[in-house]
Amino acid sequence: MKWKKYTLTTTTEAVDLISSSFDEIGIEGIEIEDHIPLTEKETKGMFIDILPELPPDDGVAKVSFYLDAASDTEEMLSRVREALEELRLFTDLGACEIEESETEDKDWINNWKQYFKPFTVDDILIKPTWETVPKEHEDKLLIQIDPGTAFGTGMHETTQLCIRQLKKYVGNGDRVLDVGTGSGILGITALKLGAGFVLGTDLDENAIAAVGENLEANGISGEAFRVIQGNIIDDRAVQDAAGYEVWDVAVANILADVILLLQQEIAVHLKKGGIWITSGIIDMKEEVVREAFLSNPAFELLETTRQGEWVSFTVRKR
């Protein structure tokens, strides 16, 4: 299908009003381009795998919308112009110029791939499935990942913190429980490091397909990595499927508030002496998570590691 793209050049301060007005006249979705970086408040506690660098904010924003080329575009454009004239009475719309272009259907869901390039975590090379292995990294342990719509390229600091701890604690034949598996990157890493079996759990059904595809890309049998959908915190079926006191290592790269809930559950699934690696903990939450572990008689706190603003705790079941 062909679409006509209309791009309005305006000011950043007017974007919210324009968005509301466009929604009222029947434009179902818009694309906003500006140079405003996310604030510290917005990024705190967020998982952002890939975030392109932006030039300095110049106060200019572009608001784009798409109309079916076969529809009555002039009628909609007339509504757009009327809405902008009303807004002009009480806000600065800047240049307020509309440019028209034509585009084919765009694969929006895969646009992020242009930013995902091969990178290393110590002696491990993490490579998108669609990229080639750089010659300078041919000697490294290779993990190939296409997260699809699940979380987990490996680029986020929390994932890298977990990978380093897996290198330290996973031994040959270990059984690993991967809570919030996403793309399966941590479970696949564990298998590449010598684990014998991984069970992944995730709330997102997309994780099941993502893990399957990534296992194939890494030449790993599906029998070595099982994924179930559900919440191990409160879903008895998931808890029973995970089994009790059977895991050598557990890993959870989620968020601090979820880890606070998990620390009441994970212990029953670990063997005595089993290791639990956690991350997804922003530094402002470090102390509350630390206190939870220290006050939990089931665990002994072994290590605290950090990367950027993120924290990882590794504990052992007593």
KOLMI-587588 format. One record per residue (C-alpha): residue number from 1; x, y, z. Coordinates in Angstrom, 3 decimals, padded with zeros to 6 digits. Example, Ala and Ser with C-alpha at 12.3 -4.5 7.8 and 13.67 -1.06 7.14 Angstrom:
BEGIN
num: 1 px: 012.300 py: -004.500 pz: 007.800
num: 2 px: 013.670 py: -001.060 pz: 007.140
// end
This chain:
BEGIN
num: 1 px: 000.000 py: 000.000 pz: 000.000
num: 2 px: 001.195 py: 003.516 pz: -000.786
num: 3 px: 000.880 py: 006.250 pz: 001.787
num: 4 px: 001.197 py: 009.989 pz: 001.624
num: 5 px: 003.382 py: 011.327 pz: 004.377
num: 6 px: 002.786 py: 014.833 pz: 005.688
num: 7 px: 005.427 py: 016.416 pz: 007.902
num: 8 px: 004.661 py: 019.549 pz: 009.904
num: 9 px: 007.604 py: 021.637 pz: 011.045
num: 10 px: 006.708 py: 023.283 pz: 014.339
num: 11 px: 008.053 py: 023.962 pz: 017.849
num: 12 px: 008.677 py: 021.438 pz: 020.578
num: 13 px: 006.407 py: 023.342 pz: 022.964
num: 14 px: 003.463 py: 022.956 pz: 020.585
num: 15 px: 003.774 py: 019.208 pz: 020.022
num: 16 px: 001.387 py: 018.093 pz: 022.775
num: 17 px: -001.348 py: 020.471 pz: 021.639
num: 18 px: -000.887 py: 019.459 pz: 018.014
num: 19 px: -001.022 py: 015.789 pz: 018.957
num: 20 px: -004.309 py: 016.281 pz: 020.811
num: 21 px: -005.817 py: 018.278 pz: 017.976
num: 22 px: -004.810 py: 015.717 pz: 015.350
num: 23 px: -006.340 py: 012.959 pz: 017.448
num: 24 px: -009.629 py: 014.878 pz: 017.667
num: 25 px: -009.906 py: 015.280 pz: 013.889
num: 26 px: -009.317 py: 011.586 pz: 013.227
num: 27 px: -005.576 py: 011.149 pz: 012.676
num: 28 px: -004.902 py: 007.883 pz: 014.485
num: 29 px: -001.149 py: 008.060 pz: 014.878
num: 30 px: 001.711 py: 010.527 pz: 014.542
num: 31 px: 005.486 py: 010.373 pz: 014.446
num: 32 px: 007.395 py: 013.006 pz: 016.442
num: 33 px: 011.000 py: 013.920 pz: 015.762
num: 34 px: 012.843 py: 016.314 pz: 018.027
num: 35 px: 016.204 py: 016.672 pz: 019.736
num: 36 px: 014.973 py: 016.590 pz: 023.317
num: 37 px: 016.857 py: 013.930 pz: 025.301
num: 38 px: 015.038 py: 011.824 pz: 027.854
num: 39 px: 015.235 py: 013.327 pz: 031.314
num: 40 px: 016.894 py: 011.580 pz: 034.224
num: 41 px: 013.452 py: 010.978 pz: 035.681
num: 42 px: 012.257 py: 009.384 pz: 032.430
num: 43 px: 015.257 py: 007.081 pz: 032.075
num: 44 px: 015.573 py: 006.059 pz: 035.720
num: 45 px: 014.335 py: 002.508 pz: 036.025
num: 46 px: 013.811 py: 002.093 pz: 032.279
num: 47 px: 015.274 py: -000.711 pz: 030.218
num: 48 px: 016.616 py: 000.964 pz: 027.078
num: 49 px: 018.687 py: -001.378 pz: 024.963
num: 50 px: 019.491 py: 001.040 pz: 022.151
num: 51 px: 019.269 py: 004.815 pz: 022.316
num: 52 px: 020.745 py: 006.846 pz: 019.420
num: 53 px: 022.691 py: 009.995 pz: 020.274
num: 54 px: 020.869 py: 013.239 pz: 019.512
num: 55 px: 022.207 py: 016.606 pz: 018.378
num: 56 px: 021.565 py: 019.650 pz: 020.628
num: 57 px: 017.927 py: 020.652 pz: 021.078
num: 58 px: 017.079 py: 023.579 pz: 018.775
num: 59 px: 013.416 py: 023.925 pz: 019.781
num: 60 px: 012.228 py: 022.590 pz: 016.442
num: 61 px: 010.029 py: 019.508 pz: 016.126
num: 62 px: 008.631 py: 017.634 pz: 013.173
num: 63 px: 005.227 py: 015.991 pz: 013.456
num: 64 px: 004.442 py: 013.491 pz: 010.714
num: 65 px: 001.237 py: 011.652 pz: 009.891
num: 66 px: 000.316 py: 009.241 pz: 007.127
num: 67 px: -002.786 py: 009.101 pz: 004.936
num: 68 px: -003.805 py: 006.377 pz: 002.516
num: 69 px: -002.985 py: 007.738 pz: -000.946
num: 70 px: -006.298 py: 006.348 pz: -002.224
num: 71 px: -008.352 py: 008.235 pz: 000.389
num: 72 px: -009.673 py: 011.795 pz: 000.332
num: 73 px: -006.477 py: 013.388 pz: 001.624
num: 74 px: -007.576 py: 016.946 pz: 000.791
num: 75 px: -010.510 py: 016.767 pz: 003.180
num: 76 px: -008.244 py: 015.637 pz: 006.025
num: 77 px: -005.620 py: 018.269 pz: 005.162
num: 78 px: -008.329 py: 020.910 pz: 005.323
num: 79 px: -009.170 py: 019.763 pz: 008.857
num: 80 px: -005.483 py: 019.835 pz: 009.772
num: 81 px: -005.060 py: 023.406 pz: 008.562
num: 82 px: -008.189 py: 024.557 pz: 010.417
num: 83 px: -006.918 py: 022.951 pz: 013.623
num: 84 px: -003.536 py: 024.624 pz: 013.232
num: 85 px: -005.146 py: 028.032 pz: 012.670
num: 86 px: -007.017 py: 027.634 pz: 015.944
num: 87 px: -003.856 py: 026.628 pz: 017.796
num: 88 px: -001.922 py: 029.549 pz: 016.336
num: 89 px: -004.102 py: 031.928 pz: 018.354
num: 90 px: -002.575 py: 030.855 pz: 021.658
num: 91 px: 000.685 py: 029.002 pz: 020.995
num: 92 px: 003.807 py: 029.416 pz: 018.898
num: 93 px: 003.667 py: 026.973 pz: 015.992
num: 94 px: 007.002 py: 028.052 pz: 014.542
num: 95 px: 007.376 py: 027.651 pz: 010.776
num: 96 px: 004.108 py: 025.676 pz: 010.623
num: 97 px: 004.981 py: 024.325 pz: 007.200
num: 98 px: 003.637 py: 021.036 pz: 005.864
num: 99 px: 005.725 py: 018.979 pz: 003.448
num: 100 px: 004.237 py: 016.132 pz: 001.426
num: 101 px: 005.987 py: 012.957 pz: 000.299
num: 102 px: 005.020 py: 009.431 pz: -000.681
num: 103 px: 006.149 py: 006.243 pz: 001.006
num: 104 px: 005.578 py: 002.508 pz: 000.878
num: 105 px: 004.566 py: 000.461 pz: 003.893
num: 106 px: 007.395 py: 000.672 pz: 006.397
num: 107 px: 008.635 py: -002.173 pz: 008.560
num: 108 px: 008.461 py: -000.136 pz: 011.758
num: 109 px: 008.978 py: -003.112 pz: 014.041
num: 110 px: 012.444 py: -003.774 pz: 012.584
num: 111 px: 013.666 py: -000.173 pz: 012.260
num: 112 px: 015.709 py: -000.435 pz: 015.478
num: 113 px: 017.989 py: -003.025 pz: 013.880
num: 114 px: 020.116 py: -000.348 pz: 012.254
num: 115 px: 021.459 py: 000.524 pz: 015.728
num: 116 px: 022.195 py: -003.057 pz: 016.866
num: 117 px: 025.764 py: -003.961 pz: 015.942
num: 118 px: 028.156 py: -006.689 pz: 017.171
num: 119 px: 029.771 py: -005.914 pz: 020.530
num: 120 px: 031.712 py: -007.735 pz: 023.219
num: 121 px: 031.249 py: -008.434 pz: 026.896
num: 122 px: 034.798 py: -009.333 pz: 027.897
num: 123 px: 035.614 py: -012.467 pz: 025.841
num: 124 px: 032.043 py: -013.009 pz: 024.619
num: 125 px: 030.900 py: -011.638 pz: 021.246
num: 126 px: 027.194 py: -010.815 pz: 021.011
num: 127 px: 026.147 py: -010.462 pz: 017.401
num: 128 px: 022.813 py: -009.739 pz: 015.711
num: 129 px: 021.832 py: -012.706 pz: 013.573
num: 130 px: 021.871 py: -010.526 pz: 010.458
num: 131 px: 025.460 py: -009.260 pz: 010.961
num: 132 px: 028.758 py: -011.019 pz: 010.200
num: 133 px: 031.438 py: -011.841 pz: 012.760
num: 134 px: 034.142 py: -009.134 pz: 012.805
num: 135 px: 037.534 py: -010.674 pz: 012.034
num: 136 px: 039.083 py: -009.211 pz: 015.184
num: 137 px: 036.550 py: -011.129 pz: 017.307
num: 138 px: 036.601 py: -014.523 pz: 015.598
num: 139 px: 038.302 py: -016.096 pz: 018.641
num: 140 px: 035.539 py: -015.066 pz: 021.082
num: 141 px: 032.624 py: -017.116 pz: 022.351
num: 142 px: 029.806 py: -016.282 pz: 019.930
num: 143 px: 026.193 py: -015.609 pz: 020.902
num: 144 px: 023.795 py: -014.675 pz: 018.102
num: 145 px: 020.630 py: -012.803 pz: 019.005
num: 146 px: 017.524 py: -011.469 pz: 017.310
num: 147 px: 015.231 py: -010.331 pz: 020.118
num: 148 px: 012.277 py: -009.785 pz: 017.808
num: 149 px: 009.709 py: -008.012 pz: 019.967
num: 150 px: 011.067 py: -009.493 pz: 023.217
num: 151 px: 013.518 py: -007.662 pz: 025.481
num: 152 px: 017.172 py: -008.559 pz: 025.276
num: 153 px: 019.826 py: -007.506 pz: 022.787
num: 154 px: 022.526 py: -007.726 pz: 025.449
num: 155 px: 023.460 py: -004.082 pz: 025.049
num: 156 px: 021.830 py: -002.936 pz: 028.271
num: 157 px: 024.125 py: -002.596 pz: 031.287
num: 158 px: 021.970 py: -004.911 pz: 033.394
num: 159 px: 022.226 py: -007.739 pz: 030.866
num: 160 px: 025.997 py: -007.358 pz: 030.756
num: 161 px: 026.187 py: -007.436 pz: 034.554
num: 162 px: 024.286 py: -010.734 pz: 034.536
num: 163 px: 026.461 py: -012.183 pz: 031.770
num: 164 px: 029.620 py: -011.503 pz: 033.780
num: 165 px: 028.148 py: -013.201 pz: 036.838
num: 166 px: 027.014 py: -016.191 pz: 034.784
num: 167 px: 030.612 py: -016.555 pz: 033.581
num: 168 px: 031.682 py: -016.684 pz: 037.196
num: 169 px: 029.088 py: -019.039 pz: 038.630
num: 170 px: 027.779 py: -021.369 pz: 035.916
num: 171 px: 029.512 py: -024.758 pz: 035.830
num: 172 px: 029.322 py: -027.784 pz: 033.568
num: 173 px: 025.911 py: -029.389 pz: 033.577
num: 174 px: 024.265 py: -026.778 pz: 035.826
num: 175 px: 020.504 py: -026.403 pz: 035.667
num: 176 px: 019.598 py: -022.727 pz: 035.244
num: 177 px: 016.286 py: -020.971 pz: 035.898
num: 178 px: 015.970 py: -017.804 pz: 033.773
num: 179 px: 013.138 py: -015.643 pz: 035.104
num: 180 px: 011.963 py: -012.995 pz: 032.635
num: 181 px: 013.904 py: -014.639 pz: 029.831
num: 182 px: 012.918 py: -012.218 pz: 027.031
num: 183 px: 015.014 py: -013.051 pz: 023.972
num: 184 px: 016.678 py: -015.855 pz: 025.917
num: 185 px: 020.078 py: -014.187 pz: 025.827
num: 186 px: 021.001 py: -015.049 pz: 029.418
num: 187 px: 019.830 py: -018.635 pz: 029.170
num: 188 px: 021.680 py: -019.091 pz: 025.878
num: 189 px: 024.785 py: -017.562 pz: 027.453
num: 190 px: 024.497 py: -020.041 pz: 030.313
num: 191 px: 024.268 py: -022.959 pz: 027.874
num: 192 px: 027.263 py: -021.671 pz: 025.934
num: 193 px: 029.153 py: -021.519 pz: 029.240
num: 194 px: 028.412 py: -025.172 pz: 029.950
num: 195 px: 024.988 py: -025.299 pz: 031.605
num: 196 px: 023.112 py: -028.528 pz: 030.985
num: 197 px: 019.534 py: -027.235 pz: 030.903
num: 198 px: 017.672 py: -023.906 pz: 031.105
num: 199 px: 014.065 py: -023.195 pz: 031.962
num: 200 px: 012.900 py: -019.716 pz: 031.005
num: 201 px: 009.747 py: -018.010 pz: 032.244
num: 202 px: 008.252 py: -014.820 pz: 030.865
num: 203 px: 004.950 py: -012.938 pz: 030.927
num: 204 px: 005.284 py: -012.072 pz: 027.232
num: 205 px: 004.197 py: -014.728 pz: 024.749
num: 206 px: 006.618 py: -013.235 pz: 022.215
num: 207 px: 009.490 py: -014.543 pz: 024.329
num: 208 px: 008.626 py: -018.127 pz: 023.425
num: 209 px: 009.044 py: -017.500 pz: 019.692
num: 210 px: 012.129 py: -015.328 pz: 020.227
num: 211 px: 013.901 py: -017.976 pz: 022.296
num: 212 px: 013.111 py: -020.669 pz: 019.745
num: 213 px: 014.574 py: -018.638 pz: 016.898
num: 214 px: 017.670 py: -017.698 pz: 018.892
num: 215 px: 018.298 py: -021.304 pz: 019.902
num: 216 px: 018.280 py: -022.250 pz: 016.244
num: 217 px: 020.620 py: -019.376 pz: 015.363
num: 218 px: 023.071 py: -020.613 pz: 017.998
num: 219 px: 022.825 py: -024.280 pz: 017.048
num: 220 px: 021.272 py: -025.247 pz: 020.378
num: 221 px: 018.654 py: -027.968 pz: 020.683
num: 222 px: 015.226 py: -026.941 pz: 021.908
num: 223 px: 015.479 py: -029.780 pz: 024.419
num: 224 px: 018.160 py: -027.800 pz: 026.268
num: 225 px: 016.011 py: -024.698 pz: 026.797
num: 226 px: 012.328 py: -024.828 pz: 027.670
num: 227 px: 010.197 py: -021.672 pz: 027.956
num: 228 px: 006.879 py: -021.299 pz: 029.744
num: 229 px: 004.626 py: -018.258 pz: 029.817
num: 230 px: 003.451 py: -017.017 pz: 033.179
num: 231 px: 004.382 py: -015.364 pz: 036.454
num: 232 px: 006.428 py: -017.482 pz: 038.834
num: 233 px: 005.600 py: -015.072 pz: 041.673
num: 234 px: 001.931 py: -016.018 pz: 041.940
num: 235 px: 001.090 py: -018.627 pz: 039.288
num: 236 px: 001.037 py: -022.066 pz: 040.926
num: 237 px: 001.199 py: -023.832 pz: 037.555
num: 238 px: 004.450 py: -022.029 pz: 036.719
num: 239 px: 005.835 py: -022.660 pz: 040.191
num: 240 px: 005.088 py: -026.373 pz: 039.923
num: 241 px: 006.525 py: -026.540 pz: 036.397
num: 242 px: 009.738 py: -024.973 pz: 037.692
num: 243 px: 009.951 py: -027.565 pz: 040.449
num: 244 px: 011.319 py: -027.203 pz: 043.952
num: 245 px: 014.947 py: -027.218 pz: 045.149
num: 246 px: 016.164 py: -028.321 pz: 041.705
num: 247 px: 018.113 py: -025.374 pz: 040.250
num: 248 px: 021.833 py: -024.756 pz: 040.597
num: 249 px: 021.621 py: -021.169 pz: 039.334
num: 250 px: 018.780 py: -018.696 pz: 038.836
num: 251 px: 019.036 py: -015.400 pz: 036.995
num: 252 px: 016.549 py: -012.530 pz: 036.894
num: 253 px: 017.228 py: -009.354 pz: 034.947
num: 254 px: 013.994 py: -007.538 pz: 035.656
num: 255 px: 013.350 py: -004.488 pz: 037.861
num: 256 px: 014.006 py: -003.808 pz: 041.513
num: 257 px: 010.347 py: -003.878 pz: 042.558
num: 258 px: 009.876 py: -007.274 pz: 040.911
num: 259 px: 013.051 py: -008.639 pz: 042.490
num: 260 px: 011.698 py: -007.613 pz: 045.902
num: 261 px: 008.723 py: -009.895 pz: 045.221
num: 262 px: 010.807 py: -012.653 pz: 043.664
num: 263 px: 013.125 py: -012.943 pz: 046.656
num: 264 px: 010.235 py: -014.453 pz: 048.556
num: 265 px: 009.749 py: -017.139 pz: 045.887
num: 266 px: 013.040 py: -018.019 pz: 044.185
num: 267 px: 014.597 py: -019.651 pz: 047.253
num: 268 px: 012.146 py: -022.575 pz: 047.178
num: 269 px: 013.205 py: -023.444 pz: 043.632
num: 270 px: 016.979 py: -023.349 pz: 044.251
num: 271 px: 019.043 py: -026.210 pz: 045.620
num: 272 px: 020.796 py: -025.567 pz: 048.904
num: 273 px: 023.905 py: -023.576 pz: 047.994
num: 274 px: 022.293 py: -022.492 pz: 044.716
num: 275 px: 023.175 py: -019.104 pz: 043.251
num: 276 px: 020.743 py: -016.346 pz: 042.291
num: 277 px: 022.020 py: -013.572 pz: 040.014
num: 278 px: 019.841 py: -010.450 pz: 039.869
num: 279 px: 019.953 py: -007.154 pz: 038.035
num: 280 px: 017.664 py: -004.503 pz: 036.612
num: 281 px: 018.229 py: -002.536 pz: 039.810
num: 282 px: 018.718 py: 001.209 pz: 039.341
num: 283 px: 021.147 py: 002.703 pz: 041.861
num: 284 px: 018.425 py: 004.617 pz: 043.713
num: 285 px: 016.846 py: 001.238 pz: 044.578
num: 286 px: 020.109 py: -000.425 pz: 045.605
num: 287 px: 019.705 py: -000.070 pz: 049.361
num: 288 px: 016.118 py: -001.291 pz: 049.549
num: 289 px: 017.005 py: -004.428 pz: 047.573
num: 290 px: 020.149 py: -004.961 pz: 049.646
num: 291 px: 018.157 py: -004.714 pz: 052.873
num: 292 px: 015.604 py: -007.199 pz: 051.555
num: 293 px: 018.331 py: -009.747 pz: 050.840
num: 294 px: 020.095 py: -009.139 pz: 054.149
num: 295 px: 016.853 py: -009.615 pz: 056.063
num: 296 px: 015.873 py: -012.757 pz: 054.134
num: 297 px: 017.184 py: -015.789 pz: 056.079
num: 298 px: 017.082 py: -017.894 pz: 052.905
num: 299 px: 019.941 py: -015.978 pz: 051.263
num: 300 px: 023.553 py: -015.000 pz: 051.859
num: 301 px: 024.640 py: -011.896 pz: 049.932
num: 302 px: 027.816 py: -012.722 pz: 048.009
num: 303 px: 028.498 py: -009.853 pz: 045.605
num: 304 px: 027.392 py: -006.423 pz: 044.512
num: 305 px: 028.546 py: -005.320 pz: 041.060
num: 306 px: 027.792 py: -002.127 pz: 039.159
num: 307 px: 027.833 py: -000.735 pz: 035.644
num: 308 px: 026.768 py: 002.837 pz: 035.028
num: 309 px: 023.703 py: 003.552 pz: 037.155
num: 310 px: 022.742 py: -000.107 pz: 037.424
num: 311 px: 023.407 py: -002.665 pz: 040.149
num: 312 px: 023.585 py: -006.462 pz: 040.307
num: 313 px: 023.297 py: -008.581 pz: 043.447
num: 314 px: 024.433 py: -012.202 pz: 043.573
num: 315 px: 023.186 py: -014.272 pz: 046.500
num: 316 px: 023.516 py: -017.890 pz: 047.659
num: 317 px: 020.755 py: -020.001 pz: 049.172
num: 318 px: 021.692 py: -021.023 pz: 052.707
// end
